[in-house]
Amino acid sequence: MDETLFWIVQKRLTPASPLRTEYRRDHPDFPLRGVIRCGQCNGVLTASNTVKKRSARVFPYYHCARKGCMGVRVRKYVLEETFGKLLADVTPKPEYLPLFRQIVLDVWKSRRESVTTLRAELRRRVNELMEKKDRIYDQYDGRKIDDETYRRQSDRADARQGW
């Protein structure tokens, strides 16, 4: 190998070389990459360009990212057009938006109340267990129970608290 060829190859192998293109997970040419799932294995779809050698034409495709899965291979324009139609079908009509907003708020408030109630119940239960543990300690400190009984009762109280 002559020295000129060596340096040409080195330049191409250098990461900063403009001849190398960097892989981008969020490439703007493929906005649905990682959003759509494979119908066969439920893996995410990735995307790439296929180049026909004879004509040098580029054909963009979405396909399953899982190695060995041949469940999905679809042309970019077909998938994106189908996805756009699906979005148009599920987009609510403007007259339904106030009702939709009210339903979402009602569900959110209901869930928030449930969480608040559960939190209060858990706090009450923790306080009960702490008071019980305090009573056990008071009995031990006052020598009303022996060391073994104290350890056993304390361990039981800890287990109920999840400690």
N, C-alpha and C positions, 0 to 999 in steps of 0.2 A: 504494500500500500504506500502510495507516495504521500508526502507531507501535506500537500494541498487537500487531498481527499480526507486525510485524517482530521484536519481543522474544520472542514465543512461538516463532517459527522459530529465533531465535538460541539460545534455551534448549534446543531439541531438537537442535540441531547441536553443542552443547557436549559434549565427550567425557565430562565428569563427570555429565552428565545421567542421572537414573535411568530416563528413557524409552528410552535406548539400551541394548541388551543386548550384552555383550561376547562375542566368539567364543571358545570354549574348545576346543582340540584334543582334550583328554582329558575331554570332557563325560561325566558319569556316566550320562546317559540312553542313551549309545551306547558301551558298553564294548568292542565289537569293531571300532570305527573304527581303521583302520590295521593291523589284525591279519589280516583276511581279504583274499585277493587275487581279482581279477577273473579269471574263467575264460576270457575272450576275449583280453585284452591283458596280463594278469599285473600290472596296476597295483593299488594298494591301494584298498580300499573306504573311502569316507567316508560320512557320514550327514547327514540333514536331515529336517525336518518339512515336509510338504505340508499346506496349509490349504485346505479346500474353501470357496469364497467364499460359497455359499448357506447352508450349514449352520454354517460356522465351525468344523467339526470338524478336528482335527489328526491326520494320518496320518504316523507316522515311517517312514522308509525308509533302507536302506543302498543305496548305488550307487557305481559306479566313479568315482574321482576324476579320471581322465584326461579332458581336454576332448575331446568328440566321440565317446567310447566309449559305446556303448549296450549293452555286454555284460551288465551286471548292474544290476537294479533290483528289490529285494526288500523286502517289508515287514519291519520290525524284529522283530516277534514270530516270524515264520517263520524268519528266519535265526538268531536267538538260540536258539530251540527246537531247530532242527536241529543247531546247534553243540553245545548241551548234550547231545543224544543221542549225537553223535559222541564227545564227551569220555567219556561213560559207557561207550561201547563199547570205548574204548582204555585206560581206567583198569585197571591190573593188579589182579588179585585179591590180597587180603592174604596168602594162602599163598605167592604167588610173589615177594613183596617181598624176602625174604632172598636168594633165588637171583638176582634182578635186581641187588641190591646187590653181590653177589659178582662177577657178570659185569662190572658197571661198574668195580669196583675192579681186576679182572684186566686189563681193556682199558687202564685208566689207567696201571697199573704197567708194562705192556708198552710203551706209547707213551713213558712216561717213560724207560725203559731205552733205547729207540731214540734218544731225544733226547740222553741222556747219552753214549751210544756215538758218535753223530755229533759232538757237541761235542768229545769227546776226540780224535777223528780230525781235526777241523778245527784244533784247537789244535796237534796234532802236525805237521800240514801247514804251518801258519803258522810254527812254530818251525824246520822244515826250510828254508823259504824265507828266513827271517831269517838263519839260519846261512850259507846260500848267499850271501846279499847281503853278510854280514860277510866271507866268504872273498874275494869279488870286491873289496871295499874293501881288504882286506889286501894283495891282489896289486897293486892300484893304488898303495896307499901305499908298498909296497916296490918300486915301479917295474918290476914284472914284466909289466905290461900298460900300453898307452898310453891317452891320454885317450879316443879314439874307442871303443876296445874296452871301456873301463870304462863309458862312457855306454850303449853298446849292451847290454852284459850287465846293467847296473843297470836299464835300461828293461824288459828281458825279465823280470827278477825281479819288478819292480813290476807288470807286466801279469799275471803268474801269481798275484800276491796280490790283484789286482783294485784296485790303487791307481792 
